[in-house]
Amino acid sequence: MMTNARAAYTEASVATASPARLLVMLYERLVLDVQRGLEAQQRGDFQETHRQLTHAQDIVMELQASLKADQFRGGYDLSALYGFLHRQLVMANIHKDASITDDCLALVTDLCETWRQAALESVSGPARTA
């Protein structure tokens, strides 16, 4: 019963979210997947590691596929970063290398925070300094 309520809440949240909020939600899930993958690697559960890291790879591929790199400054750099991140996630999974996963976690956490800040600024306007 609780699972159905949670699924309904999640579905409603996604359906009513702004594009900026959807992007942040996707990044938050990416961070969660990489965290869970790292935790699974650290405890030696490589089946769960594979599940989490392949889902993270899917998210990165979706981010890259939906990116309109030619429509903003830095778009091609972001596309290259997504390519690099995808390759690193694959290598972390194949080689069962928690240090690569940890590096990926740091990167996706920074990206998530950057997009979260950008989404907040798009709602409230740029922060002003005195």
C-alpha positions, -999 to +999 in steps of 0.1 A: +000+000+000+028+024+009+046+016-024+015+026-043+012+059-025+048+066-030+046+058-067+015+080-071+033+109-053+064+105-075+043+104-107+024+135-097+056+153-088+071+145-122+040+154-141+037+188-125+075+197-123+090+225-144+117+215-169+144+229-145+130+209-116+128+178-138+165+182-146+174+186-109+153+155-101+172+135-128+205+146-114+194+138-078+185+102-090+219+100-108+237+109-075+216+083-057+224+056-082+262+063-081+261+064-042+242+031-041+267+016-067+296+027-046+281+013-014+274-020-032+310-021-045+324-015-011+305-044+003+314-067-026+278-069-040+287-067-077+253-076-090+238-046-072+267-025-083+260-034-119+223-026-115+229+008-100+258+018-123+240+008-154+210+028-144+233+058-138+248+052-173+212+053-187+206+086-170+238+101-184+230+089-219+195+105-216+211+137-204+235+137-233+207+128-259+185+156-247+212+182-246+210+208-273+247+216-272+246+242-299+220+263-281+242+276-253+277+285-245+295+255-229+270+231-244+297+211-263+319+210-232+290+196-212+284+170-239+320+160-237+317+158-199+287+135-202+307+113-226+336+111-201+313+104-172+296+076-191+329+060-200+341+063-163+309+046-151+313+018-175+350+013-164+340+014-127+315-013-134+336-035-156+367-033-134+348-032-101+368-002-092+354+018-063+379+046-067+365+054-102+330+052-088+340+076-060+354+100-086+321+098-105+302+104-074+321+136-067+315+148-103+278+141-104+273+156-069+290+188-082+269+188-113+237+182-093+244+211-070+253+234-100+220+226-117+201+230-084+216+265-080+208+274-116+172+262-112+168+283-080+182+313-098+159+309-127+130+311-103+142+339-080+165+358-104+203+361-101+217+365-066+227+401-059+259+411-041+262+443-020 
